[in-house]
Amino acid sequence: MSVQKLRLKANHTWKSKPGYSICVLDRGLVRFDCPSDWIIEPDEGAVHLHDQKPCVESCDLGVSIFRMPAEFVRELSLEDTLRDTLGAERKVYEQSEIHRIDRGDLEVAWLEQKYRDAEYDRDARFRVALARGPALCLISMNYWSSRAAALEGVWDEVLRTLQMGMRVEDPTKGPVVN
């Protein structure tokens, strides 16, 4: 994936709350709001957003899109697939129940893990969401527990503003509003 920042036209239709910018992936296949001052870095098949220069202290919010046949996406169990994405590299001492968000054609399942980072001997948090729309979108966020209060609102805003399948012909104008 590549990252491109564009100057919006005066009559654009994009809307986000103050302090946030709109992140649009693959011409609107995935769209969400993120803090305006976060650093966006493309990666192989993903985009990573950081609250500061990437380092051991930064929060890492990762977003990946998986294109699959529509019938496969519809039949997939979000909860089972979400559980299957969880690796064994973290020594989890607490895991939340799976939270669900259903908004029209968008379904999201997410959970949080609390774990002790062995390398730094610190408590950390890992949140992961799987969203179903015209494709599957995996969103993850990793951060130190001591920073949870400042970062969990970002997670909430990403999920609150998440949209999938909104075709955007001209990203400087925004989506067509009827």
N, C-alpha and C positions, 0 to 999 in steps of 0.2 A: 504494500500500500504506500501511497505517497501523501504528503501533507501539503496543502496549498491554502494560504490565507488570502481572502479576496475582499476588496473594498465594496461595500454594498451600495446599490443605486439608491437615489433619494426616495423612490416610491416602492422600496422593498416591502415584503409582507412578513419577514421574520420577526418574531417576538420572543424575548427572554427577559427574565427579571434582572434588575440592576446588579452588576458585578459578575454576570454570567454571559457566556458566549454560546453560540449554537455550533455544535459539532455535527456535520453531515457526512456520512460515509456512503460511498458508492451511489452518488446522485440521489440520495434520499432513501435508500434501502434501509438504513438505520440513521436515526437522528435523535439527539439528546442535548441537554444543556450542561455545560461544565464551567467552572470558575474561569473568568477571562484571563487571569494571570498564570494559569497552569501551562506547563510545557508539554507540547504534543510531539511525540516521536513515532514515526512509522516503523514497523517491523515486518518480518515475513508473515503475511497473513493476519496481521493485527495492527492495532494502534495502541500506544501506551501514553497515558497522561500522568504527569507528575506535578505535585504541588510546589516543588522546588527542583533545582538541578538534580538529576537522578544520582542518588547516593544511598547509602544504607539508611539514612534518616528520612528519605522522601517516601511519600505515599505513591504507590503504583496502581493506577486504574487501567486495566487492559480490556480491549474490546476486539472480539473476533467474530467474523461472519462466516457461516457455513451454508453454502448453497446445496440444496438437495431437491430431488423431485417432490412436488407439492404433496402427493399422496403419502410419501414417507414422513414428511414434516407433520402432516395432520394426524397420523397414526401413532407417532412417537409419544411415549410417556415422559412428560417433562420431569416429574419427580425422580423416576428411575434413572433417566439420562443425567440429571443433575448429580445424583449420588455417584454415578459412574465416572464423572469428571474429577472427583476428589481423589487426589493422589495420597499415597501413604508417606510422603516425605515430611509431613508435619506430625508432631506428636500432640494430637488434639486432646485437651482435657475437658472441653465443653463444646457442644454443638447445638445450635438452635433447631427448633422445628422448621419445616419448610413453609415459608410464607408464599402466598399466592396473590397475584394481581391479575385481574381480568378486565380489560377495557376494549370492548368492540372486538376487532380482529386481532388483538394483541393479548397473549397470555405470558405471564412471567412467573417463574418459580425461583425462589432464592433462599439462601441460608447463610448463617455466620458460624465460623469456627474460632474458638479461642485456643491458642497453643503457646507453648514455650519454645522460643527459638533457641536451638542448641548452640549455634555458633556464637551468638551474642548474649546468651543467658538472659533473655528479656521476654516479657509477655507480648504477644502479637495477636492480631486479628486478621482473618481472611473472610471476605464476603464474596459469594459467587452467585450469579443469576444466569438462568437460561431463559431466553425470550423466544417465543414462537410467533412468527408472522409469516410473510412470504418466504422466509428463510429462517434459520436458527441463528441467534446471536448470543454469544457467551460474554458476560461482563464479570470481571473479577477486580477486587480491591484488596490490597495487602498493606498493612500499616501497624505501627506500634500501638499497643493498648493505651499507653500514656497520651496518645494523640487522638483517641477515639472521639471525644466530645467535639473537637473541631472538624473532624472528617466525616462523621456519620451523616451530617446534613447534606454533604456533597452527594453521598450515595443515594439518599432519599430524593434529591433533586434530579439526579440522573435517571432513576427509575420513574419518577413522576412525569418527566418530560419525554421519556422514551417513546418513539414512534417508529414503526416499520412500514415499508412499502409505499412511502410518499414520494412519487416521482417528481424530481426537480429538474426542469430543463435548463433554467438559467439560475445558478446559485447566487448570483448578485441581486436577483429580484425576489427569490424565495418561492415557496410553493404557490400555486394558483389557489386563491381563496374565493369560494363561491358565495 
